[in-house]
Structures are given as C-alpha cells and as structure tokens.
Amino acid sequence: MDTTNSPQRAGRFESALQKIFARNAQVLDVEPVGARFRLITLGGAGLRNAGWTPGDKLQVMLGGWVQRTYTPIDWDADHGRTRILVYLHGDAPGARWAGALQRGDSCALFGPRKSIRLAPQASPVILFGDETSLGLAAALAQQATTYMLFEAADRAATQAVIARLQLHNAGVESTGSHALAAQMAALLRTHPDADIVLSGRAAAIQQMGRLVHQHGTAAKRRQTKAYWAPGKAGMD
C-alpha cells in the first residue's frame, strides 16, 4: 500500500518542518475586545532575538497545512513576547482558532517576515482598511504619525477596538458608505505628502486605489495589502 500522501506521513512531514523552521510559542493571554475581536499575547523563548519591523507579518499554523497571517502589534525581542489582534470573521479557520484559544495553549509560528514597511522617514501616513487592518494600524502608528480610515460592518465594535489600542486620528464608517471616499479625499488634500497604505478587503482597496491615483499620489508612495475577498481563503 502506498502511504506517500497518507495523513500520517503528511503529519510527520509537517511536524519535521515545524521543528526546523517554526517558532514555538505559548498563549499568555486572550483578551476579548467585544464579541468579535481577540487580543492575543504570545510568548516564549522562541520569540526572543527576532528581527521585527512594524508592519511585518506572522503566520500561525492552525493544524495540518492550514495557516493564517496576522500583523504583530508589537514585539519584545528581549523577553520573547508579541501581540496580535484577531477578528472573528465568519466561520473561518482563523476565527475558530482564536475563538477557542485559551491561556496556556501552544502554537507554531513562522516569521516575522516583511509585509508592509514604511520608509525610515515616512510621516505622515494615511492608512485605509477595515476590521482586519487594526493590528497593522497599531503597529505602523508606533513608527509614524498615522491618519486612519476604516470601513466596518459594526462601527461601534470597531470603535471599541480603536479605543482599546489607543489609536489616534482614526475615523470609522460603515462598509460601502459613500462617506469613505469623501473622508479619504479630505485626508489626501490635508496631507498631500503622506505615504499611503491600503489594506483589508480587496474590492475596497481597488476603489480607494483609483481615488488615490486620481489625486496624483506617486506610485512609489503607495502600498497595498489585500487581506481577504469573498470566496477566497487564506489570503496573505
């Protein structure tokens, strides 16, 4: 019987790769921020001496070959600690993982690795995103003055996270609202030299990208990162 692709063989192969390349961490704290967000603190010797830059990404193994990508809010390389914010978005693997997570659980991580990185002297920055962009916003705000605009299915829940993370200069509108374009246009006029970061829902990024292009912002000052789109899983 050929067992090359058997679950048992695949599981051993996955385990071997994790031992070689992954960072092992333990869940130190799980803080619910409302019903749909979890602020998760991870720690362990495997997180020490990591080279992290605000905006880098971290991939969490959820079992099998399933992984999800998150943006560390901060990283204490001396003590081996980091925090991620997880949005419980539907019945997806990441939402199930974060919803069931408890203090003391272990997990395997890959990274941190480059994702969104600002130029050393970047400031100010205009960031557009949604619920999945809040961790990125908190990270980038440590490096540069950041003006934030979020679309959200639940404005009150998102504003609660903004308050918990102490994000300043942040506006929130309902997903698909015409006010989003008007607010973004106002930010572009007020901060004509700002670097632009567009993140979150793929379709919203396309719409905002056209607005930014019409404004005349140079392509080299724009970065985009689509975290999700309807019908697509595991976007990075």
Number of C-alpha atoms within 10 A of each C-alpha: 3 5 9 9 9 9 11 11 12 15 15 11 11 14 14 12 11 16 11 8 12 19 20 18 22 20 19 18 18 21 13 16 17 12 10 18 23 22 21 21 21 24 22 17 15 17 24 17 13 15 12 18 20 24 27 22 22 21 19 19 19 17 13 11 9 11 18 18 19 24 27 25 25 22 24 15 17 11 13 17 21 20 22 22 28 26 22 20 14 10 8 11 18 22 19 14 16 20 18 9 16 16 14 13 13 16 16 20 22 17 18 22 15 13 17 18 15 21 10 8 8 17 18 18 23 24 27 26 28 25 24 24 26 27 24 26 30 23 20 24 22 14 20 17 16 25 23 24 23 25 24 20 14 14 16 14 16 24 17 14 22 20 11 11 16 11 18 14 13 17 18 22 20 16 17 12 11 10 14 21 16 12 15 21 17 12 17 20 12 10 15 13 16 22 23 26 25 24 27 23 21 17 13 20 19 15 11 19 19 11 17 20 12 10 13 11 18 12 11 8 15 18 17 19 18 19 20 17 14 8 5 8 12 14 12 15
